[in-house]
């Protein structure tokens, strides 16, 4: 903070006979004000530093707790322990993925036919891809959708027609076209982009003419094309229940499971005639979430420990050493970790029983093998241990939320520190005002004194001059 320099009323030049300055008012007032201000400035600065350090430490504690709480999310609810995975005994027949509604189970699959998209190849056009075919309008359909292409004098070759189909302005309804040239000429190849028996290709001429009739195709009119691949549905069974699908990606057969068909099973009842789908708890994903919880806990405790540390070599203490707020939070967290939970199992009812153990330094370790064993033996108990009403993760989540929420211990401490910081800022501003007033008062007092001393100097000089002018008295020898 700065204080404006006091203004000296008297001149700083010294000349007693001329009534010059006796006191350097500006310098004297500055020194007196500085001497008065110094201890108060020191006290405010010291208290401000302490409060700022505590605010920073509280922010670090809040950040560590929030980060740890985020890691609790996946294991604080039973949903986190219902993660499922699907496995296939033969990936050449099918693969599968699961959603949240999948239920554990084992199912046999037989796949007799995959879904296919139709492909037809036109008769040969001897003139080749660049020869003119004719003009008119063609309607191309797949299943229940269609679009038109207009063939004029500037786009009437087989290659032009293929391009027009692929770039139809109205939106291609699911047909791709290309031209294949052979020894007999050029062929227009039409391929449906949609699998399923209902998605057959139809081509009709709609302008009333027949200039493009050689390109038409459909029910009762198959002479202009040869079908190379038939449109068909997938046919399969799950645990003996028959099912058909227009797509090889099937999500409506087994609740919560999407089955992707990629091949067929062998016919008959011998080896390879079935493939097995197994839906189980995804222990790997769940273990990964628990391991993330352990890592987050260790990170949080490292931050907390630094706040309450003490270095005996340097005599340096952490900003929250001995702070009851920090001690209370740490005690509550450890109490939750070491508690025995009523999971319905006398074997799996504590963190240690599922592979989460405490090291000498207070950090946690995770034994994934032991955890996987616990999940396989009693998944419900493991879920209850973490996410039950009295579960460890659920309990920790509740306690941290209470500490961080508005009106909670951390929030209340933060508001108190902010008030202290604001009060110190006001004290500093008040001190500025006080020192300005003191400077003005001292300047006035010492300026008056300076004028008085100057006047006395002038009087003294005058009297000296007068006495010197008096005639000297001669005395007889």
BAMILO-301954 format. One line per field, with one value per residue (C-alpha): residue in one letter; x, y, z. Coordinates in nm, 2 decimals, always signed. Example, Ala and Ser with C-alpha at 12.3 -4.5 7.8 and 13.67 -1.06 7.14 Angstrom:
BEGIN
residu: c(A, S)
X: c(+1.23, +1.37)
Y: c(-0.45, -0.11)
Z: c(+0.78, +0.71)
end
This chain:
BEGIN
residu: c(X, X, X, X, X, X, X, X, X, X, X, X, X, X, X, X, X, X, X, X, X, X, X, X, X, X, X, X, X, X, X, X, X, X, X, X, X, X, X, X, X, X, X, X, X, X, X, X, X, X, X, X, X, X, X, X, X, X, X, X, X, X, X, X, X, X, X, X, X, X, X, X, X, X, X, X, X, X, X, X, X, X, X, X, X, X, X, X, X, X, X, X, X, X, X, X, X, X, X, X, X, X, X, X, X, X, X, X, X, X, X, X, X, X, X, X, X, X, X, X, X, X, X, X, X, X, X, X, X, X, X, X, X, X, X, X, X, X, X, X, X, X, X, X, X, X, X, X, X, X, X, X, X, X, X, X, X, X, X, X, X, X, X, X, X, X, X, X, X, X, X, X, X, X, X, X, X, X, X, X, X, X, X, X, X, X, X, X, X, X, X, X, X, X, X, X, X, X, X, X, X, X, X, X, X, X, X, X, X, X, X, X, X, X, X, X, X, X, X, X, X, X, X, X, X, X, X, X, X, X, X, X, X, X, X, X, X, X, X, X, X, X, X, X, X, X, X, X, X, X, X, X, X, X, X, X, X, X, X, X, X, X, X, X, X, X, X, X, X, X, X, X, X, X, X, X, X, X, X, X, X, X, X, X, X, X, X, X, X, X, X, X, X, X, X, X, X, X, X, X, X, X, X, X, X, X, X, X, X, X, X, X, X, X, X, X, X, X, X, X, X, X, X, X, X, X, X, X, X, X, X, X, X, X, X, X, X, X, X, X, X, X, X, X, X, X, X, X, X, X, X, X, X, X, X, X, X, X, X, X, X, X, X, X, X, X, X, X, X, X, X, X, X, X, X, X, X, X, X, X, X, X, X, X, X, X, X, X, X, X, X, X, X, X, X, X, X, X, X, X, X, X, X, X, X, X, X, X, X, X, X, X, X, X, X, X, X, X, X, X, X, X, X, X, X, X, X, X, X, X, X, X, X, X, X, X, X, X, X, X, X, X, X, X, X, X, X, X, X, X, X, X, X, X, X, X, X, X, X, X, X, X, X, X, X, X, X, X, X, X, X, X, X, X, X, X, X)
X: c(+0.00, +0.12, +0.08, +0.10, +0.41, +0.33, +0.36, +0.60, +0.47, +0.81, +1.10, +1.37, +1.65, +1.83, +1.90, +1.84, +1.89, +1.64, +1.38, +1.46, +1.34, +1.46, +1.29, +1.26, +0.88, +0.83, +1.11, +1.02, +0.65, +0.73, +0.95, +0.69, +0.41, +0.62, +0.71, +0.35, +0.24, +0.50, +0.38, +0.02, +0.12, +0.32, +0.03, -0.22, +0.03, +0.10, -0.26, -0.34, -0.07, -0.21, -0.57, -0.46, -0.26, -0.56, -0.79, -0.55, -0.52, -0.90, -0.93, -0.67, -0.87, -1.20, -1.04, -0.90, -1.23, -1.42, -1.19, -1.21, -1.59, -1.60, -1.41, -1.68, -1.95, -1.92, -1.92, -2.16, -2.48, -2.58, -2.59, -2.22, -2.21, -2.46, -2.23, -2.26, -2.05, -2.14, -1.91, -1.93, -1.80, -1.76, -1.68, -1.70, -2.08, -2.17, -2.05, -2.26, -2.28, -2.49, -2.69, -2.81, -3.11, -2.92, -2.96, -2.70, -2.75, -2.63, -2.80, -2.74, -2.76, -2.81, -2.77, -2.90, -2.90, -2.76, -2.94, -2.84, -2.89, -3.00, -2.77, -2.87, -2.67, -2.82, -2.77, -2.48, -2.49, -2.26, -2.19, -2.01, -2.04, -2.01, -2.27, -2.61, -2.89, -3.20, -3.39, -3.68, -3.75, -3.67, -3.82, -3.59, -3.73, -3.61, -3.86, -4.12, -3.91, -3.82, -3.67, -3.68, -3.39, -3.44, -3.22, -3.17, -2.96, -2.66, -2.66, -2.80, -2.50, -2.49, -2.21, -2.42, -2.73, -2.52, -2.40, -2.75, -2.87, -2.59, -2.64, -3.02, -3.13, -3.44, -3.22, -3.10, -3.35, -3.09, -2.94, -2.59, -2.50, -2.19, -2.09, -1.88, -1.73, -1.67, -1.59, -1.96, -2.01, -2.10, -2.34, -2.53, -2.50, -2.76, -2.70, -2.94, -2.77, -3.04, -3.04, -3.37, -3.61, -3.84, -3.57, -3.57, -3.48, -3.74, -3.68, -3.97, -4.00, -4.25, -4.25, -4.49, -4.22, -4.00, -3.66, -3.52, -3.71, -3.39, -3.30, -3.63, -3.66, -3.91, -4.17, -4.28, -4.00, -3.67, -3.55, -3.33, -3.12, -2.96, -2.99, -2.65, -2.74, -3.10, -3.25, -3.31, -3.36, -3.14, -3.28, -3.16, -3.28, -3.19, -3.23, -3.45, -3.68, -3.68, -3.63, -3.59, -3.43, -3.39, -3.05, -2.76, -2.75, -3.03, -3.14, -3.50, -3.44, -3.28, -3.35, -3.06, -2.83, -2.74, -2.63, -2.42, -2.45, -2.14, -2.17, -2.38, -2.35, -2.30, -2.61, -2.74, -2.66, -2.29, -1.99, -2.03, -2.41, -2.45, -2.27, -2.30, -2.38, -2.28, -2.40, -2.22, -2.12, -1.84, -1.59, -1.31, -1.49, -1.61, -1.26, -1.13, -1.38, -1.27, -0.91, -0.98, -1.14, -0.82, -0.60, -0.82, -0.81, -0.43, -0.41, -0.65, -0.47, -0.14, -0.29, -0.44, -0.11, +0.08, -0.17, -0.11, +0.26, +0.55, +0.91, +1.12, +1.44, +1.32, +1.06, +0.80, +0.44, +0.16, -0.11, -0.37, -0.15, -0.37, -0.68, -0.99, -1.17, -0.91, -0.88, -1.25, -1.28, -0.99, -1.14, -1.48, -1.33, -1.11, -1.41, -1.61, -1.32, -1.26, -1.63, -1.79, -2.10, -2.40, -2.40, -2.58, -2.24, -2.01, -1.73, -1.75, -1.84, -1.53, -1.28, -1.01, -1.23, -1.26, -0.89, -0.87, -0.61, -0.44, -0.06, +0.16, +0.17, -0.21, -0.25, -0.47, -0.37, -0.59, -0.57, -0.76, -0.75, -0.91, -1.17, -1.26, -1.30, -1.53, -1.74, -1.77, -1.87, -2.11, -2.16, -2.46, -2.26, -1.98, -2.23, -2.38, -2.04, -1.98, -2.32, -2.57, -2.75, -2.47, -2.21, -1.86, -1.87, -2.23, -2.13, -1.82, -2.02, -2.28, -2.01, -1.82, -2.14, -2.23, -1.89, -1.88, -2.24, -2.36, -2.36, -2.13, -1.80, -1.58, -1.82, -1.87, -1.49, -1.45, -1.71, -1.54, -1.20, -1.35, -1.50, -1.16, -0.99, -1.25, -1.20, -0.82, -0.87, -1.10, -0.84, -0.58, -0.80, -0.88, -0.51, -0.45, -0.72, -0.57, -0.22, -0.34, -0.51, -0.20, +0.03, -0.19, -0.21, +0.17, +0.24, +0.02, +0.18, +0.54, +0.48, +0.35, +0.65, +0.88, +0.73, +0.76, +1.13, +1.19, +1.03, +1.24, +1.55, +1.46, +1.40, +1.73, +1.92, +1.75, +1.84, +2.19, +2.22, +2.07, +2.30, +2.60, +2.50, +2.49, +2.80, +3.05, +3.12, +3.47, +3.62, +3.91, +4.24)
Y: c(+0.00, +0.35, +0.68, +1.01, +1.21, +1.49, +1.84, +2.06, +2.41, +2.56, +2.59, +2.33, +2.59, +2.69, +3.06, +3.17, +3.53, +3.52, +3.32, +2.99, +2.64, +2.49, +2.14, +1.92, +1.87, +1.63, +1.39, +1.40, +1.33, +1.04, +0.88, +0.92, +0.78, +0.48, +0.41, +0.41, +0.20, -0.07, -0.29, -0.27, -0.35, -0.65, -0.78, -0.76, -0.91, -1.20, -1.27, -1.24, -1.48, -1.73, -1.70, -1.72, -2.04, -2.19, -2.10, -2.27, -2.57, -2.60, -2.58, -2.86, -3.07, -3.00, -3.09, -3.42, -3.52, -3.43, -3.64, -3.93, -3.90, -3.92, -4.25, -4.38, -4.33, -4.66, -4.87, -4.67, -4.81, -5.17, -5.08, -5.07, -5.43, -5.55, -5.49, -5.79, -5.93, -6.18, -6.45, -6.68, -7.03, -6.98, -6.63, -6.76, -6.80, -6.50, -6.23, -6.05, -5.74, -5.67, -5.37, -5.28, -5.51, -5.83, -6.13, -6.39, -6.72, -6.97, -7.02, -7.25, -7.10, -7.27, -7.05, -7.20, -6.89, -6.54, -6.23, -6.12, -5.82, -5.88, -5.83, -5.85, -5.81, -5.69, -5.85, -5.73, -5.40, -5.47, -5.10, -5.08, -4.85, -4.54, -4.63, -4.45, -4.66, -4.44, -4.16, -4.16, -4.19, -4.49, -4.56, -4.76, -4.92, -5.13, -5.27, -4.99, -4.69, -4.56, -4.27, -4.16, -4.08, -3.88, -4.00, -3.73, -3.69, -3.58, -3.87, -4.17, -4.41, -4.71, -4.54, -4.22, -4.42, -4.59, -4.25, -4.11, -4.39, -4.34, -3.96, -3.95, -3.60, -3.74, -3.97, -4.31, -4.56, -4.83, -4.92, -4.90, -4.92, -5.00, -5.11, -5.42, -5.46, -5.81, -5.98, -5.96, -5.60, -5.39, -5.50, -5.28, -5.42, -5.32, -5.41, -5.35, -5.19, -5.34, -5.71, -5.90, -6.09, -5.79, -5.56, -5.67, -5.44, -5.32, -5.10, -4.97, -4.72, -4.45, -4.21, -4.43, -4.52, -4.82, -4.67, -4.79, -5.12, -5.32, -5.18, -5.27, -5.55, -5.69, -5.95, -6.11, -5.92, -6.09, -6.15, -5.84, -5.93, -6.23, -6.26, -6.33, -6.30, -6.35, -6.12, -6.33, -6.31, -6.46, -6.78, -6.91, -7.04, -6.96, -7.25, -7.42, -7.11, -7.02, -6.66, -6.47, -6.12, -5.90, -5.80, -6.00, -5.76, -5.90, -5.71, -5.83, -6.20, -6.20, -5.93, -5.69, -5.87, -5.78, -6.08, -6.02, -6.32, -6.38, -6.75, -7.06, -7.37, -7.72, -7.90, -8.20, -8.26, -8.33, -8.12, -7.75, -7.78, -7.53, -7.24, -7.12, -6.77, -6.71, -6.39, -6.33, -6.06, -5.86, -5.92, -5.75, -5.42, -5.43, -5.51, -5.22, -4.98, -5.11, -5.07, -4.71, -4.66, -4.79, -4.57, -4.26, -4.33, -4.35, -4.02, -3.85, -3.97, -3.85, -3.50, -3.51, -3.63, -3.34, -3.10, -3.24, -3.33, -3.22, -3.21, -3.24, -3.16, -2.82, -2.77, -2.71, -2.80, -2.86, -2.59, -2.81, -2.99, -3.06, -2.91, -3.08, -3.05, -3.26, -3.50, -3.56, -3.62, -3.86, -4.05, -4.08, -4.21, -4.47, -4.58, -4.65, -4.84, -5.07, -5.14, -5.49, -5.47, -5.69, -5.84, -6.17, -6.35, -6.42, -6.47, -6.15, -5.87, -5.65, -5.49, -5.73, -6.03, -5.92, -5.83, -5.47, -5.45, -5.18, -5.13, -5.02, -4.66, -4.64, -4.68, -4.95, -5.25, -5.45, -5.82, -5.87, -6.25, -6.25, -6.00, -6.21, -6.52, -6.33, -6.20, -6.55, -6.70, -6.43, -6.14, -6.02, -6.00, -5.81, -5.56, -5.51, -5.47, -5.16, -5.03, -5.16, -4.91, -4.95, -5.04, -4.89, -4.69, -4.57, -4.47, -4.28, -4.10, -3.99, -3.86, -3.67, -3.52, -3.40, -3.25, -3.06, -2.95, -2.60, -2.57, -2.87, -2.87, -2.78, -2.52, -2.36, -2.34, -2.18, -1.91, -1.84, -1.79, -1.57, -1.35, -1.33, -1.24, -0.96, -0.83, -0.81, -0.63, -0.37, -0.33, -0.25, +0.00, +0.16, +0.18, +0.37, +0.62, +0.65, +0.70, +0.97, +1.15, +1.12, +1.25, +1.56, +1.62, +1.59, +1.80, +2.08, +2.06, +2.05, +2.32, +2.55, +2.46, +2.52, +2.87, +2.95, +2.85, +3.04, +3.35, +3.31, +3.29, +3.61, +3.79, +3.66, +3.78, +4.13, +4.16, +4.06, +4.33, +4.59, +4.50, +4.52, +4.87, +5.02, +5.24, +5.08, +5.22, +5.34, +5.27, +5.46, +5.28)
Z: c(+0.00, -0.07, +0.12, -0.06, +0.04, +0.29, +0.16, +0.36, +0.42, +0.51, +0.27, +0.29, +0.24, +0.55, +0.62, +0.98, +0.91, +0.63, +0.83, +0.65, +0.74, +1.07, +1.03, +0.72, +0.77, +0.48, +0.59, +0.95, +0.89, +0.65, +0.91, +1.19, +0.98, +0.87, +1.23, +1.33, +1.03, +1.03, +1.32, +1.20, +0.84, +0.97, +1.17, +0.88, +0.63, +0.87, +0.93, +0.55, +0.46, +0.72, +0.59, +0.22, +0.30, +0.47, +0.18, -0.06, +0.16, +0.19, -0.19, -0.22, +0.03, -0.16, -0.49, -0.35, -0.20, -0.52, -0.74, -0.51, -0.51, -0.89, -0.88, -0.64, -0.90, -1.09, -0.77, -0.55, -0.71, -0.79, -1.16, -1.15, -1.06, -1.31, -1.61, -1.84, -2.12, -2.40, -2.52, -2.82, -2.86, -3.24, -3.36, -3.72, -3.66, -3.45, -3.21, -2.95, -2.74, -2.44, -2.31, -1.95, -1.96, -2.05, -1.81, -1.73, -1.91, -2.17, -2.50, -2.80, -3.15, -3.49, -3.80, -4.12, -4.34, -4.34, -4.46, -4.81, -5.03, -5.39, -5.68, -6.05, -6.37, -6.69, -7.03, -7.24, -7.43, -7.73, -7.78, -7.44, -7.14, -7.36, -7.62, -7.61, -7.47, -7.50, -7.33, -7.09, -6.72, -6.50, -6.15, -5.93, -5.62, -5.33, -5.09, -5.03, -5.14, -5.48, -5.68, -6.04, -6.28, -6.60, -6.89, -7.16, -7.47, -7.26, -7.01, -7.20, -7.19, -6.96, -6.76, -6.73, -6.61, -6.34, -6.23, -6.23, -6.01, -5.76, -5.74, -5.76, -5.65, -5.47, -5.25, -5.34, -5.19, -5.13, -5.47, -5.60, -5.96, -6.16, -6.50, -6.57, -6.92, -7.06, -7.39, -7.48, -7.40, -7.10, -6.81, -6.57, -6.22, -5.96, -5.59, -5.31, -5.01, -4.78, -4.68, -4.64, -4.85, -4.88, -5.02, -5.39, -5.67, -5.92, -6.23, -6.44, -6.73, -6.64, -6.94, -7.14, -7.39, -7.43, -7.52, -7.18, -7.16, -7.18, -6.84, -6.66, -6.41, -6.16, -6.08, -6.41, -6.59, -6.52, -6.87, -6.89, -6.58, -6.42, -6.04, -5.90, -5.53, -5.40, -5.14, -4.83, -4.45, -4.19, -4.04, -3.70, -3.37, -3.01, -2.77, -3.02, -3.09, -3.46, -3.56, -3.89, -3.95, -4.25, -4.10, -3.97, -3.67, -3.45, -3.14, -3.11, -3.04, -2.69, -2.44, -2.40, -2.64, -3.00, -3.20, -3.51, -3.75, -3.96, -4.07, -4.05, -3.84, -3.98, -4.07, -3.87, -3.50, -3.51, -3.42, -3.53, -3.56, -3.28, -3.12, -2.77, -2.64, -2.28, -2.10, -1.77, -1.53, -1.67, -1.39, -1.57, -1.62, -1.26, -1.13, -1.33, -1.16, -0.81, -0.91, -1.01, -0.67, -0.50, -0.71, -0.64, -0.27, -0.26, -0.46, -0.22, +0.09, -0.05, -0.09, +0.26, +0.41, +0.26, +0.41, +0.76, +0.73, +0.95, +0.85, +1.16, +0.97, +0.86, +1.12, +0.84, +0.91, +0.66, +0.65, +0.81, +1.07, +1.37, +1.20, +1.35, +1.02, +0.83, +1.12, +1.13, +0.75, +0.75, +1.05, +0.88, +0.56, +0.73, +0.94, +0.63, +0.47, +0.76, +0.84, +0.81, +0.59, +0.62, +0.27, +0.35, +0.33, +0.61, +0.37, +0.16, +0.39, +0.40, +0.16, +0.27, +0.19, -0.18, -0.23, -0.12, +0.17, +0.36, +0.35, +0.64, +0.50, +0.49, +0.12, -0.04, -0.26, -0.50, -0.56, -0.89, -0.87, -0.53, -0.64, -0.95, -0.73, -0.50, -0.80, -0.94, -0.60, -0.47, -0.71, -0.50, -0.18, -0.36, -0.50, -0.15, +0.00, -0.22, -0.33, -0.07, +0.15, +0.41, +0.15, +0.16, -0.16, -0.09, +0.26, +0.15, -0.12, +0.13, +0.38, +0.12, -0.02, +0.33, +0.39, +0.05, +0.02, +0.11, +0.48, +0.52, +0.72, +0.42, +0.29, +0.63, +0.69, +0.35, +0.42, +0.75, +0.59, +0.32, +0.60, +0.77, +0.44, +0.38, +0.73, +0.68, +0.35, +0.53, +0.81, +0.54, +0.38, +0.72, +0.80, +0.47, +0.58, +0.93, +0.80, +0.56, +0.84, +1.06, +0.79, +0.74, +1.12, +1.17, +0.87, +1.00, +1.35, +1.24, +0.98, +1.25, +1.47, +1.18, +1.13, +1.50, +1.51, +1.19, +1.34, +1.65, +1.44, +1.26, +1.60, +1.74, +1.43, +1.46, +1.82, +1.76, +1.49, +1.73, +2.01, +1.78, +1.67, +2.02, +2.11, +2.31, +2.66, +2.71, +3.05, +3.20, +3.24)
end
